[in-house]
């Protein structure tokens, strides 16, 4: 999906309403900006709960990977 925006004299852009609605971006929502292959990518940050939900099932039962300590995971998450 492609849309256009204009950079104003203060370097700001307005994210078009259609895109804000798709990502549920509201006033005060923080976003992450990433420069990737000559593009600026705007991302809605993933909450720790969303991350855990998306990762469920990636490690199979009986895997040699040790169980993760939730407090240690929280500490790592908050450093980012």
N, C-alpha and C positions, 0 to 999 in steps of 0.2 A: 504494500500500500504506500502510495506516495502522496504527499501534500506539500504545500509551499508556505513559507513564512518569510517575513522581511525583518532584517536586523535594523533596530532603530538607532538613533544617535548615541544612546547610552550602551549599545551592544546587546540589548535585550531582544528576544523574539517571543511571540505569542504562539503557543502550541494551539493549532486549530481545534475548535470545539469537538469535532468528530473524533480526533485522536485522543483528546482528554477523556471523552466518554468511554472509548474502548479500554483505556488503561485505568479508568476510574480515578483520574487526577483531579483533585479539588484544590481550592485555595489553601496554601500552607503545606501541601504534599511535597515531600522532599523527593528529588529524583537524582539518579547518578548519570553523569555525562562521561562518555568514553569516546576517545578518538580511535577509529579503527579503519585502516585502509583508506585514509583520506575522507572519512565520513565522521560526523558527530552522531553518536548513538545516545538516545535518551532512554533510560531504563527506570522503571519503578523498582525501588529496592524490594528484595524478597525478605519477608519476616522470617524469624527463626522457625516459627510454626509451619509456614509454607514450605520452607526448605526441608524440614523433617518429613512432612507429608509427601513431598515429591521424591525424597530419597528412600522412603519405605519400600522394601522389596528388592533393593539393589544388592544387599548382602544376603546370601542364601543361608538358611539354617544349617548348622554344622560346619560353617566356614571356619578356616583357621584364624580368621580375624577376631581379635578379642572384642568383647563387649565394650562399648564406649561409655565413659563416665559422663552423664549429662551435665554435671557442673563443669567439667573440663571442656566439653563442647561449647557450653555457654561462654566460657572464658575466651576460647578461640574466636567464637562468633563476634563477641563484643570488641575484639581488637581490630576487626576489619572495618 
